[in-house]
Amino acid sequence: MNGLDQLPVLVTGAAGGIGAAVVARLVAEGARVAALDLHAPDLPGVAYAGAVDVTDEDSVAAAVAASTAALGDLAGVVAVAGIHVTSPTHELSLADFRRTLDVSAVGTFLTLRATLPTLVARGDGRIVTFGSTAAVCAAPGLSAYAAAKGAVLQLTRSVAVEYAGAGVRANCLCPGGTATPLLAAINAERTTRDHFLEAHPIGRYARPDEVAATTAYLLSDDSSFVLGAAVMADGGFSAL
């Protein structure tokens, strides 16, 4: 894709199934990647690997500073970090609700707040946040996750409008079900039909590399007129 070669990009949640696939795709495209997770990920080809707690502003500031020292001024940010909690709302603990919002919504906010000055200074910043079909479609047992991802989507739209004039493009990628180790573990314990899978008209879950390809597109020059969008990479799930 155009514009990714040597592009300095920071990725949070880089150790996860989707995050690791995003890093691999960006490295393959020639980008220089700073890969961050709660523990520094061991991923081939990255220019920098570091630890970050995205819910802690001092940790985020330190990780961004270290990434910038390794890569130079950042041009791209991919905020993948998030957690998933499933529970009937009346049984959901306040701690789990807050933690879900902290990692996804607050973590995305802190990551963007720490990187936006550099992106604005460059005049050519690219941001990809991670929402979900849960940001736009309701489902039982997902109130915390839906609230968090809905917040990420609206945060991204606000940032997109606020900083468009400074040359920053921000978009929210909303994947459907993706065949990650987390989903495999959930399905291994399933005793009923997989209604979530059946709700994808394409008839399968996404591969992490497919989500990574969409991420690469949104960071590339090829998506120069895409801004403030909820980009659904969901096999038709949200079209039903």
Buried (B, 14 or more C-beta within 10 A) or exposed (E): BEBBEEBBBBBBBBBBBBBBBBBBBBBEBEBBBBBBBBEBBEBEBBBBBBBBBBBBBEBBBBBBEBBBEBBEEBBBBBBBBBBBBBBEEEEBEEEBBEBBBBBBBBBBBBBBBBBBEBBBEBEBBBBBBBBBBBBBBEBEBBBBBBBBBBBBBBBBBEBBEEBEEBBBBBBBBBBBBBBBEBBEEBBEEEEEEBEBBEBBEEEEBBBBEBBBBBBBBBBBEBBEEBBBBBBBBBBEBBEE
